[in-house]
Amino acid sequence: MTAERILVTEKDAVKCAANASLANDPRIWVVPLATEIDPRLVDAVVARLSQNLASGSGRGPSTA
């Protein structure tokens, strides 16, 4: 099967550019991705880190 268009992320485009057989393939189209992080998640992470630092347990990897 031959594809007319191949959509890849920017991360994969870097890998394709390093591959001689894909580097100049006109079928490859790069699709930029944008990620939006929910502010509630940021607040939860900051709260957890603050708790760890306050309790003195913020000196190593999490066991969670």
SVG drawing of the C-alpha trace seen along z (x, -y; Angstrom):
<svg xmlns="http://www.w3.org/2000/svg" viewBox="-8 -27 29 29">
<polyline fill="none" stroke="black" stroke-width="0.4" points="0.0,0.0 1.3,-3.4 0.3,-6.4 -0.2,-9.8 0.5,-11.6 2.2,-10.6 1.5,-12.7 4.2,-12.7 4.9,-14.7 7.8,-17.1 9.7,-14.6 9.3,-11.9 10.2,-14.4 13.7,-14.7 14.1,-11.0 12.9,-10.9 15.4,-13.7 18.2,-11.5 17.0,-8.6 18.3,-9.0 15.4,-7.2 12.9,-9.4 14.7,-12.7 13.3,-14.2 10.1,-12.2 7.5,-14.8 4.7,-12.6 5.8,-13.4 3.9,-16.3 4.8,-17.5 2.0,-18.1 2.9,-20.3 1.3,-19.3 0.3,-21.6 -0.3,-20.3 -2.4,-22.1 -1.9,-21.1 -4.9,-21.5 -4.1,-24.1 -5.6,-21.8 -2.9,-19.2 -0.2,-21.9 -1.7,-22.9 -1.8,-19.3 1.8,-18.7 2.9,-21.9 1.0,-21.0 2.5,-17.5 6.0,-18.9 5.4,-21.5 4.2,-18.8 7.3,-16.7 9.7,-19.6 7.9,-20.6 8.2,-17.1 11.8,-16.7 11.0,-13.8 11.7,-15.7 15.3,-14.4 14.8,-11.3 12.6,-9.6 8.9,-9.2 7.6,-5.9 4.1,-6.7"/>
</svg>
